[in-house]
Amino acid sequence: MFESKPGAKLFSFSVNSKPSPIVSSAAAREEISESLKIDEETLREIYGISNLMRIRWLSPTFTRIFYDLHYTVEKLHQARADLLAKEVDDYNRKVHYYKGKIGERDMNRIILESQYVDR
């Protein structure tokens, strides 16, 4: 199924399913990070970004923004579009990931799509 050894190792640790061992126990995180030879923070980042990428129409840029702002699928599901749009816009003014402006309608769509992702 996976061509890369790290991908196969992550799959073997059931990282593809809920609840993930990455979030469920420190011992599991330590075992996975040692096996993959990566630090736990990198492992958390891989998991967090991968989890957000499951939201339909969410670009890699916005996935990164939401990850940087400490959003998860669950937090996006519960977010208010007006506040989310302002928070993303404020953050983008600092980091300059994109030139355009994202509004409430865009955030409403992301919030709606997050409801279709298993949590």
PLY file of the C-alpha trace (Angstrom):
ply
format ascii 1.0
element vertex 119
property float x
property float y
property float z
element edge 118
property int vertex1
property int vertex2
end_header
0.00 0.00 0.00
2.75 2.48 0.96
5.91 2.76 -1.07
7.91 4.64 1.56
9.18 2.94 4.69
8.11 5.83 7.00
4.59 5.74 5.51
4.38 2.00 6.06
5.64 2.39 9.63
3.05 5.10 10.40
0.36 2.85 8.93
1.57 -0.08 11.05
1.12 2.06 14.19
-2.54 2.68 13.21
-1.86 6.36 12.62
-4.49 6.12 9.90
-7.35 5.55 12.33
-9.05 7.07 15.35
-8.14 7.25 18.13
-4.59 7.67 17.03
-1.79 6.49 19.30
-0.08 9.81 18.61
-2.68 11.63 20.65
-3.67 8.85 23.03
-0.47 8.13 24.93
2.98 9.51 25.54
4.45 5.99 25.46
3.00 5.37 21.99
4.36 8.71 20.74
7.79 7.85 22.08
7.72 4.40 20.47
6.61 5.77 17.10
9.13 8.64 17.12
11.98 6.28 18.04
10.97 3.82 15.33
10.81 6.57 12.69
13.88 8.37 14.09
12.08 11.70 14.36
11.41 13.83 17.42
7.96 13.86 19.02
7.29 17.48 18.03
7.79 16.62 14.35
5.54 13.60 14.80
2.82 15.82 16.32
3.20 18.27 13.44
2.88 15.51 10.83
-0.21 14.19 12.56
-1.82 17.61 13.06
-1.29 18.74 9.49
-2.36 15.38 8.05
-5.51 15.44 10.12
-6.42 18.95 8.92
-5.69 17.98 5.30
-8.63 15.57 5.45
-10.96 18.57 5.20
-12.15 18.85 1.61
-10.98 21.97 -0.26
-8.50 22.96 2.42
-5.29 23.99 0.69
-1.83 23.24 2.09
-1.41 26.95 2.85
-4.59 27.14 4.91
-3.79 23.85 6.57
-0.51 25.39 7.71
-2.27 28.53 8.95
-4.83 26.54 10.93
-2.11 24.33 12.36
-0.05 27.37 13.36
-3.16 28.82 15.04
-3.60 25.53 16.98
-6.79 24.47 15.21
-7.84 20.85 14.90
-10.72 19.39 12.91
-12.79 19.45 16.10
-11.96 23.10 16.85
-12.77 24.13 13.28
-16.07 22.27 13.54
-16.97 24.41 16.57
-15.58 27.72 15.26
-17.54 30.84 14.36
-16.89 31.97 10.80
-16.65 35.68 11.64
-14.07 35.17 14.39
-12.15 32.60 12.37
-11.95 34.90 9.35
-10.60 37.73 11.52
-8.07 35.47 13.25
-6.80 34.07 9.95
-6.61 37.54 8.42
-4.70 38.94 11.42
-2.27 36.02 11.33
-1.74 36.32 7.59
-0.83 40.00 7.99
2.08 38.80 10.14
3.28 35.85 8.06
2.24 36.87 4.52
1.30 33.37 3.31
-1.12 34.72 0.70
-2.09 38.05 -0.86
-5.87 37.75 -1.01
-8.51 38.22 1.64
-10.55 35.35 3.02
-14.01 36.17 4.23
-16.76 34.66 6.32
-18.28 32.73 3.42
-14.96 30.95 2.85
-14.70 30.14 6.54
-18.30 28.92 6.62
-17.44 26.46 3.87
-14.37 25.20 5.76
-16.41 24.86 8.96
-19.12 22.98 7.07
-16.62 20.65 5.43
-14.94 19.96 8.78
-18.23 18.44 9.93
-17.82 15.64 7.40
-14.45 14.52 8.74
-14.38 11.75 11.34
-13.20 13.08 14.66
0 1
1 2
2 3
3 4
4 5
5 6
6 7
7 8
8 9
9 10
10 11
11 12
12 13
13 14
14 15
15 16
16 17
17 18
18 19
19 20
20 21
21 22
22 23
23 24
24 25
25 26
26 27
27 28
28 29
29 30
30 31
31 32
32 33
33 34
34 35
35 36
36 37
37 38
38 39
39 40
40 41
41 42
42 43
43 44
44 45
45 46
46 47
47 48
48 49
49 50
50 51
51 52
52 53
53 54
54 55
55 56
56 57
57 58
58 59
59 60
60 61
61 62
62 63
63 64
64 65
65 66
66 67
67 68
68 69
69 70
70 71
71 72
72 73
73 74
74 75
75 76
76 77
77 78
78 79
79 80
80 81
81 82
82 83
83 84
84 85
85 86
86 87
87 88
88 89
89 90
90 91
91 92
92 93
93 94
94 95
95 96
96 97
97 98
98 99
99 100
100 101
101 102
102 103
103 104
104 105
105 106
106 107
107 108
108 109
109 110
110 111
111 112
112 113
113 114
114 115
115 116
116 117
117 118
